[in-house]
Amino acid sequence: MEKNTIRTIIALLLSLLSGMASADELTDRAQALLNQGKAGEAFQLLDPVEGTRAGDASFDLLLGIAALESGQTTRAVFALERVLAVEPSNARARAEIARAYLALGETDSARQEFETVQKQGVPPEVSANIDRFMDAVDRLDAVTRTTLRGYLEGSLGYDTNVNAATSKGSVAIPVFGGLPFTLANSSVATEAWFATVGGGVNVRSPINSEVALVGGVSGVLRNNFGASEFDSLIGDVYAGVVVTQDKNVFSFNAQFNQYDLASDRYRTASGVSGQWQYNTDASNQLSAFVQYSDLRYPTQSEQNADRWVAGGAMAHAFRGGELAFASAYWVNQRAHDGGASWLAFNGFGVRAGGQMNFDPRTVLFAGGAIEYRPYDSVDPVFLTTRKDTEYSVLVGARYTPARFWTVSPKLIWTFNDSNIDIYQYSRAAAAVTVRRDF
């Protein structure tokens, strides 16, 4: 009798151990499928046994991830809620349920869960990924409700040519028989350390799922140490509308810019712009744009002009997070004074660049541009038709130590090649900018 009882107990234990081994094999197979990117197959494997395995945190976590990755968002929430009921400090489950809430459009719940995960002290690379999801939450909010975004920033740098002037101390003036004239200090390249402070606010208010009103204001104050005559204040204001229809995004803006030099108004620009953006797929984007500006120079009225810019661009995002873009444009500027045709030009330019992720919090970027500007008629002082070709190169990095904070060192080099000496110059500027978004 006792031997039969012992055999029964042993059989039950073996059966239980066999079931546990089978369960482990099931979750191991599901994990392997998820690692291979086969979430649908993992979900099909786990779904039939949910009734008997629900409540096992390891099983529910895998089921929740598989459901979320295969589009079964509501099922994912149910499974992940069971995990958090028994393991409230499970950071992975909380991060996954935040993603599920985001997919369901429940942005407040998603934001709360993401913030809870970050407070648990996750590794830097995980925190950086959470920041990206939080940015996605903000973008989704912008589509469904009125949002106000702003930033403050400051920079410190060195500029080899703060006034974008020739490095020559004198130039020959053909209208005076080619006699050399010594240039004033303000007309010769001046180098200086500089600091800037700036900020801005943007608002977006949806009217419906396709139309939103937008507007904003921004400004930047620059101080050149030892060259205060070139200190500047730049302010911008814009207002417009954005229309989104399937893969097409249309934007129309009215804008105003004011540029003050050494506390005096140097130039204003008022105008309108329009852009069409076509998102061909998740990785590619095409766009076309046109802009008109009325340029006014209060102390140099002969330079008042109408300026038109029109062009197109394309961008491609690679699987590894790299981004490349290129654009080409035409520019036309006509002086209001029809007699000042030597100040008018038709030109064209090209730009290209890209960025790549160096690590989870650091992005490297670079770009270059060329613009060719042949002027319309002979300059009355230099007795030749001006032709300029401007080259520029930008390299830099953007480091995100924490969400809303960025530190960006960058180097910009510009060379304007001109057939008239006084307009030819070279310039290099290096700066580090710290920015706080809110």
C-alpha positions in Angstrom: 0.0 0.0 0.0 2.8 2.4 1.0 4.7 1.5 -2.2 1.7 2.3 -4.4 1.4 5.7 -2.6 5.0 6.5 -3.1 4.8 5.6 -6.8 1.8 7.9 -7.2 3.6 10.8 -5.6 6.7 10.2 -7.7 4.5 10.1 -10.8 2.8 13.4 -9.9 6.1 15.1 -9.3 7.5 13.8 -12.6 4.4 15.1 -14.3 4.7 18.5 -12.6 8.4 18.8 -13.5 7.6 17.8 -17.1 5.0 20.5 -17.3 7.4 23.1 -15.9 10.1 22.0 -18.4 7.5 22.3 -21.2 6.5 25.8 -19.9 10.1 26.8 -19.9 10.6 25.5 -23.4 7.5 27.4 -24.5 8.7 30.8 -23.2 12.2 30.1 -24.5 10.9 29.5 -28.0 8.7 32.6 -27.7 11.7 34.7 -26.6 13.8 33.3 -29.5 11.1 34.3 -32.0 10.9 37.8 -30.6 14.7 38.1 -30.8 14.4 37.2 -34.5 11.8 39.8 -35.1 9.0 37.2 -35.5 6.5 38.8 -33.1 3.5 37.4 -35.0 4.8 33.8 -34.7 5.5 34.3 -31.0 2.0 35.6 -30.4 0.5 32.6 -32.2 2.6 30.3 -30.0 1.6 31.9 -26.7 -2.0 32.9 -27.4 -3.5 29.3 -27.1 -2.2 28.8 -23.5 -3.1 32.2 -22.1 -6.0 30.7 -20.2 -3.7 28.4 -18.2 -0.6 30.5 -18.0 -2.1 33.9 -17.2 -0.7 35.2 -14.0 2.8 33.9 -14.6 4.7 37.2 -14.9 7.4 35.8 -17.3 4.7 34.4 -19.6 2.6 37.5 -19.5 5.5 39.8 -20.3 6.4 37.8 -23.4 2.7 37.6 -24.4 2.4 41.4 -23.9 5.5 42.2 -26.0 4.5 39.8 -28.8 0.9 41.2 -28.9 2.1 44.7 -29.0 4.7 44.0 -31.8 2.1 42.2 -33.9 -0.6 44.9 -33.6 -2.8 43.3 -30.8 -2.5 46.4 -28.7 -5.5 45.9 -26.4 -4.4 42.3 -25.7 -0.9 43.6 -24.9 -2.3 46.0 -22.3 -4.3 43.2 -20.5 -1.2 41.0 -20.4 1.2 43.7 -19.2 -1.3 44.9 -16.5 -1.2 41.4 -15.1 2.6 41.6 -14.9 2.5 45.0 -13.1 -0.1 43.7 -10.7 2.4 41.2 -9.2 5.7 43.1 -10.1 5.0 46.8 -10.0 8.7 47.6 -10.3 9.1 45.7 -13.5 10.6 48.4 -15.7 10.4 46.5 -18.9 6.7 45.8 -18.5 6.0 49.4 -17.6 7.9 50.6 -20.6 6.0 48.2 -22.9 2.6 49.2 -21.5 3.6 52.9 -22.1 4.3 52.0 -25.7 0.9 50.3 -25.9 -0.9 53.3 -24.4 0.9 55.5 -27.0 -0.3 53.2 -29.8 -3.9 53.6 -28.5 -3.5 57.4 -28.4 -3.7 57.5 -24.6 -0.9 60.1 -24.3 -1.4 61.1 -20.7 -1.1 57.4 -19.5 1.8 56.8 -21.8 3.7 59.9 -20.5 3.0 58.8 -16.9 4.4 55.3 -17.4 7.5 56.5 -19.3 8.3 59.0 -16.6 7.9 56.2 -13.9 10.3 54.0 -15.8 13.0 56.7 -16.0 12.7 57.3 -12.2 13.7 53.7 -11.7 17.2 54.4 -12.8 17.3 52.5 -16.1 20.6 52.4 -18.2 21.5 55.4 -20.3 20.7 53.8 -23.6 17.2 52.8 -22.3 16.6 56.3 -21.0 17.6 57.8 -24.4 15.0 55.5 -26.1 12.4 56.5 -23.6 13.1 60.2 -24.4 12.4 59.4 -28.1 9.1 57.8 -27.2 8.3 60.9 -25.0 9.0 63.1 -28.0 6.5 60.9 -30.0 3.9 61.5 -27.2 4.4 65.2 -27.6 4.0 65.0 -31.4 0.8 63.1 -31.0 -0.5 65.6 -28.5 0.3 68.4 -31.1 -2.1 66.7 -33.5 -5.0 66.4 -31.1 -4.8 69.4 -28.8 -3.4 72.9 -28.6 0.2 72.8 -27.6 2.7 75.5 -26.6 6.4 74.8 -27.0 9.4 76.9 -26.3 13.1 77.0 -25.8 16.0 79.0 -24.3 19.6 78.8 -25.5 23.0 80.3 -25.1 26.3 79.9 -26.9 29.9 80.9 -26.7 32.3 80.8 -29.6 34.9 82.4 -31.8 34.4 84.0 -35.2 37.3 84.9 -37.5 35.2 87.4 -39.5 32.2 88.8 -37.6 31.4 91.4 -40.2 31.8 89.1 -43.3 34.3 91.5 -44.9 37.4 91.2 -47.1 40.7 90.6 -45.4 42.5 93.2 -47.7 43.3 96.5 -46.2 42.9 98.4 -49.5 41.3 97.9 -52.8 41.7 99.5 -56.3 38.6 101.5 -57.4 38.3 101.4 -61.2 36.0 104.4 -61.5 38.8 106.5 -60.0 41.4 105.1 -62.5 42.3 102.1 -60.4 43.7 104.2 -57.5 44.0 102.1 -54.2 41.8 103.2 -51.4 42.5 102.2 -47.8 39.5 100.6 -46.2 38.1 101.6 -42.8 38.6 99.1 -40.0 34.8 98.3 -40.0 35.2 97.2 -43.7 38.0 94.8 -43.0 37.6 91.3 -41.5 37.4 91.5 -37.7 37.8 88.5 -35.5 36.3 88.2 -32.0 34.9 85.9 -29.3 31.2 86.1 -29.1 28.2 85.0 -26.9 24.6 84.7 -27.8 21.3 84.3 -25.9 18.1 83.4 -27.5 14.7 81.9 -27.1 11.3 81.3 -28.8 7.8 80.1 -28.4 5.7 78.2 -30.9 2.0 77.4 -30.7 -0.1 74.8 -32.6 -3.9 74.7 -32.4 -5.7 71.9 -34.4 -9.0 72.9 -35.9 -9.8 69.3 -37.0 -7.8 66.2 -37.8 -6.4 67.8 -41.0 -6.0 71.5 -40.3 -4.0 73.3 -37.6 -3.2 77.0 -37.0 0.5 77.7 -36.1 2.4 80.7 -34.9 5.6 81.6 -33.1 8.1 84.3 -32.1 11.8 83.9 -31.6 14.9 86.1 -31.1 18.7 86.0 -30.5 21.0 88.6 -29.1 24.7 88.4 -30.1 27.5 90.2 -28.3 31.0 90.4 -30.0 33.7 91.0 -27.4 35.9 93.8 -28.5 33.8 94.5 -31.6 30.6 95.9 -30.3 29.9 97.8 -33.5 28.8 94.4 -34.9 26.6 93.3 -32.0 23.2 92.2 -33.4 19.6 91.5 -32.4 17.5 89.3 -34.7 13.8 88.8 -34.2 11.3 86.6 -36.1 7.5 86.3 -36.0 5.3 84.0 -38.1 1.7 82.8 -38.3 0.1 80.3 -40.6 -1.8 77.1 -41.3 -0.8 73.5 -41.8 -3.0 71.1 -43.7 -2.3 67.3 -43.6 -4.0 65.0 -46.1 -2.8 61.4 -46.1 0.9 61.6 -47.1 0.7 65.3 -48.0 1.5 68.2 -45.7 0.9 71.7 -46.9 2.0 74.8 -44.9 1.4 78.5 -45.5 3.0 81.2 -43.4 3.2 85.0 -43.2 6.5 86.0 -41.6 8.4 89.1 -40.4 12.1 89.4 -39.6 14.0 92.3 -38.1 17.8 92.6 -38.0 19.3 95.3 -35.7 23.0 96.1 -35.9 24.7 97.9 -33.0 21.2 98.9 -31.6 20.2 100.4 -35.0 17.7 98.9 -37.4 19.7 97.5 -40.3 17.1 95.5 -42.3 13.5 94.2 -42.1 12.1 91.4 -44.2 8.4 90.7 -44.5 6.7 88.1 -46.7 5.0 84.8 -47.2 6.0 81.2 -47.8 4.5 78.0 -48.8 5.7 74.4 -48.7 4.4 71.0 -49.9 5.8 67.9 -48.1 5.1 64.4 -49.4 6.0 61.5 -47.1 6.4 58.7 -49.7 7.0 56.1 -46.9 8.4 55.8 -43.4 12.0 56.4 -44.8 11.6 58.9 -47.6 10.3 62.4 -47.9 10.0 64.9 -50.8 9.2 68.6 -50.6 8.8 71.8 -52.6 8.8 75.3 -51.4 8.5 79.0 -52.4 9.2 82.1 -50.4 8.7 85.9 -51.0 10.4 88.6 -48.9 10.2 92.4 -49.1 13.6 93.6 -48.0 14.0 97.1 -46.5 17.2 98.8 -45.4 16.3 102.0 -43.5 19.7 103.7 -44.0 20.5 102.2 -47.4 17.3 102.5 -49.4 19.0 101.7 -52.7 19.3 98.1 -51.4 15.5 97.7 -50.9 14.5 94.7 -52.9 12.0 91.9 -53.6 13.5 88.5 -53.0 12.1 85.2 -54.3 13.3 81.7 -53.4 11.9 78.4 -54.8 13.1 74.9 -54.8 12.8 71.3 -53.8 14.3 68.8 -51.4 14.5 65.2 -50.5 15.4 63.2 -47.4 16.0 59.6 -46.6 16.2 57.9 -43.2 18.3 54.7 -43.0 17.5 51.7 -40.8 20.4 52.4 -38.5 19.1 55.9 -37.7 21.2 57.8 -40.2 19.6 60.6 -42.2 20.6 62.2 -45.5 19.1 65.1 -47.3 19.6 67.3 -50.4 18.0 70.3 -51.9 18.3 72.6 -54.9 16.8 76.1 -55.2 16.6 79.2 -57.4 16.9 82.7 -56.0 15.9 86.0 -57.6 16.5 89.5 -56.1 15.3 92.7 -57.7 16.0 96.2 -56.3 12.9 98.4 -55.8 14.9 101.2 -57.5 14.9 100.0 -61.2 18.0 102.1 -61.8 20.1 100.0 -59.3 20.2 96.9 -61.6 23.8 96.1 -60.5 22.3 95.1 -57.1 19.9 92.6 -58.8 20.7 89.0 -59.5 19.4 85.6 -60.5 21.1 82.7 -58.8 20.8 79.1 -57.8 22.1 76.9 -55.0 22.4 73.3 -53.8 22.6 71.9 -50.2 23.3 68.4 -48.9 24.0 66.9 -45.6 23.2 64.2 -43.1 23.4 62.9 -39.6 24.2 59.7 -37.8 23.8 58.3 -34.2 27.2 58.1 -32.5 25.7 56.6 -29.3 22.2 56.7 -27.7 22.6 60.3 -26.7 24.9 61.7 -29.3 24.2 62.7 -32.9 26.9 63.7 -35.4 25.9 65.9 -38.3 27.5 67.6 -41.3 26.4 69.6 -44.4 27.5 71.8 -47.2 26.1 74.3 -49.6 27.0 76.2 -52.8 25.2 79.3 -54.1 26.0 81.0 -57.4 24.9 84.7 -57.9 25.5 86.4 -61.2 24.4 90.0 -61.0 22.4 91.8 -63.8 24.6 94.7 -64.8 27.9 96.5 -64.4 28.7 97.9 -61.0 29.1 101.7 -61.4 32.1 101.8 -59.0 34.1 98.7 -60.0 33.1 98.8 -63.7 32.4 95.1 -64.0 29.5 92.8 -63.6 29.7 91.1 -60.2 29.7 87.3 -59.9 29.8 85.6 -56.5 30.0 81.9 -55.6 29.5 81.2 -51.9 30.6 77.9 -50.3 29.8 76.8 -46.8 30.5 73.7 -44.7 29.0 72.8 -41.3 30.1 70.0 -39.0 29.0 69.4 -35.4 27.4 67.1 -32.8 24.3 67.2 -30.6 24.5 65.6 -27.2 21.4 65.1 -25.1 22.4 64.7 -21.4 18.8 64.6 -20.3 15.4 65.1 -21.9 14.8 68.7 -23.0 18.6 69.5 -22.7 21.0 69.6 -25.6 24.7 70.6 -25.9 25.8 71.2 -29.5 29.4 72.1 -30.5 29.7 73.0 -34.2 32.1 74.6 -36.7 31.0 76.6 -39.7 33.2 77.7 -42.6 32.2 80.1 -45.3 34.0 81.4 -48.4 32.5 83.9 -50.8 34.4 83.9 -54.0 33.8 87.1 -56.0 35.4 88.8 -59.1 35.2 92.1 -57.1 37.8 92.1 -54.3 35.7 94.0 -51.7 33.1 91.2 -51.8 35.5 88.3 -51.4 35.9 86.9 -47.9 36.5 83.8 -45.8 35.0 83.1 -42.4 35.2 80.4 -39.8 33.2 80.2 -36.6 33.2 77.7 -33.8 30.7 77.6 -31.0 29.1 75.5 -28.3 25.4 76.0 -27.7 23.4 74.8 -24.7 19.6 74.6 -25.2 16.7 73.9 -23.0 13.3 73.0 -24.6 10.1 73.2 -22.6 
